[in-house]
Amino acid sequence: MPDPAEFDVLIAGAGIVGASVAWHLASAGLRVAVIDATGPAAAASGASDGAVSVASKKPGLMARLASESLLYTRELSTGGPLAGAFHARPSYVFGSGAVEMSALDALVSKLADLTGPVRVTADGPATLLPGLGGAVDRLVVLEGEGHMPGHKAVRAYLSRPGITTIWPAPIRAIASDSNGVTLDLGHRKLRGNTLVAALGTATLDLFPALPIQPRAGQLIVTDRGPVDALRGSLTAASYLVAKTGSGDQLPLPPVVIDPLTTGQYLIGSTREAHGRTDQVDFATLKSLLSRASQIWPALLNRRVIRTFAGVRAAVADGLPIVGAMPGQPRVLMATGFEGDGICLSAVIGREVALMVQGLAPQSHWAADLAALSPARFENTAQKGAA
């Protein structure tokens, strides 16, 4: 077998987080190889609704990271790599009943505590949005969020010179030592000084000690037509409840209605504790469509042309895993974003690139990034191996 190829950094996974890391490292002059078992944006990044949303993030660390990443995404879209991928748009969050009213109160309070770009511009009855159905007790209108299709962002990031892309190339094994990391691809080996593992649900195959949990979401795509009346995503407050991890007994379906630039609607989405992408559930889809059409009656004039299930990589404690693996300083993780990768990809790409280069994050981010380290699972992993 020939000698391994030499790169400064190997990145496993061509989703939006891996692509962002690659762009930031190549921009710093490093030789980067991105390896994927299938191809770019082939999993969660390609199936995502593309929302760059602070409103949907948990209060505290995740909301702070999302707010910072939204600002940085805007910067990268102004003459940068995301110029053709990101655009600003409003967001609408609606609710009915006590549980959703409480979630809307929490949303307004969370955004008031942040000093970021997202703000509440209106809070009141359904009449704030012409075209909204009568099954809404309250609507919160937000300005400052945005939309970025994952496949567009990935393509933009990976087009930078200095990035070598390798796919389809499943990774058979990883061997790290004090000098670097070797990937065994079966037909060849790759050698790099550092590995960044941005593998999503495939993390389980190569790092089984990490508590990654596949979580499926069922989605619906309509045919094309005018969507101008809805300028941004329309999200049920129950979706926010589901994202906090307390959505086992949701009173109403956690529907999201997303108008796409193609003139289609993307409707979702559930959070199911399995990794099946080969089937959808008719009863679940019917429930989502029923509430969606009550909320946005224009959908009654559309046809469903596709239904599918996407899978997100979730983590047991609800936070992504970012940082060096204990005992393997040349292996850095960037995984477990559970649908938040689109929003967080810009700032995570920047910060992981700094880690790779041995540079410190901005001082006010140090504690937040340390909280995402895989070292937080070290004792659990050791107990599991015992």
CORKAVEN-V703828 format. One record per helix or strand. SS is the DSSP state (@ for helix, = for strand). FROM is the first residue (numbers start at 1). TO is the last residue. Records with the same first field share a line. If there is no record, write none. Layout:
# CORKAVEN-V703828
SS = FROM-TO + FROM-TO
This chain:
# CORKAVEN-V703828
= = 5-12 + 32-35 + 51-52 + 86-88 + 91-95 + 119-124 + 132-132 + 138-143 + 146-148 + 163-166 + 173-176 + 181-184 + 189-197 + 212-222 + 233-236 + 256-259 + 265-268 + 272-272 + 296-296 + 304-315 + 321-325 + 328-335
@ = 16-27 + 44-47 + 61-76 + 97-113 + 126-128 + 150-158 + 200-206 + 237-243 + 282-295 + 297-301 + 341-356 + 363-370 + 374-385
